Amino acid sequence: MKTAWLAVPVALVVACNEPTTPAASLGTISADAQGANAVIHRVSVGGSDQDVTLNTDANFSLVAIQKADGSVSGEWSDQFGQGQGGVQVAVNCLVVAGNQAWIGGIIKSGSTGVGGVDLSGLPALTRIADLGKSANDTPDAISFTFIGLAVPCTAQPNLPLFAMTGGQVTVN
């Protein structure tokens, strides 16, 4: 019984120490204040990678985060098209240069389609370019997911970019 009574005041003390000011009005916390946990790069892609000229028709989504301590996390999904398979990739590499990013990782699951080759465990690499936020801007660009290349994303290989007319790329 004593334990229950002691736990309640502790919980109330913690609750009373919460800021009463909304988080949005507290301002931005600098990377120095956050130390190794500070996010220094965040890239994301979402949408259909459909393009009339390439006749692709599947979805591509990606989130990759790099922290000040150099750690990288995230994942991406690339569906290759109607019955052609796809992959789920655990991100372990991110390089940002201006409005472009190279992302690498290991395929967690995926195949080349129904009854196709299992791609799990293979390295994957992609490249993206953030070309604007407005409908009046040039469409953002992505590359295909390259599987099994013996090149790390840190090499920033010149993977061909294609217009992503049905989605959005953000490189921060």
C-alpha positions, 0 to 999 in steps of 0.5 A: 500500500505504501508503494502505491501512495509513493508512486502517485506523488512522483507521477504528479511531480513529473506532470507538474514539471511539464512546460505550460507553453506550447512547444511551437512557441519554445523556438528551435532547439540548436544542434548543440543543445541536442548533441548527438541526437540532433537531426542534421539531415532528413530526406523523404519521398512519397508518391507514385513513381509513375511517369508517362515516358517511362511507363512505370506505375508503382509506389515509392516511399522513403524516409532517411534521417542522419543525426549529428553522431553520424548514425543513419536510420530509416526505410524505403519501399519501392513497388516495381509495378503490376506483379513485378515485385518490390522491396522494403529497405532498412536505410543505413547510409545517407549522403546529402549534397545540396538538393540531392541525396544518395540513400543506401541500405539492406533489403529486409524483404522483397522479390522480383515478383510472384515466384521470383527471386528473393532479394532479402539481404542484398544492398540497395541504393537510390538517388533523389533530387528535390527540385521545388515545392510548387506545381510550377517547379520542375518535377522532383526526381528519383532514380530506380532502386539499384540492387546488388551494386558494390558501391556505397552511397558515400561514393555518390554514384551518378545514378540516372534520375527520372521525373517524379510527376506523381509525388514529392521529394524533400531534402533537408 
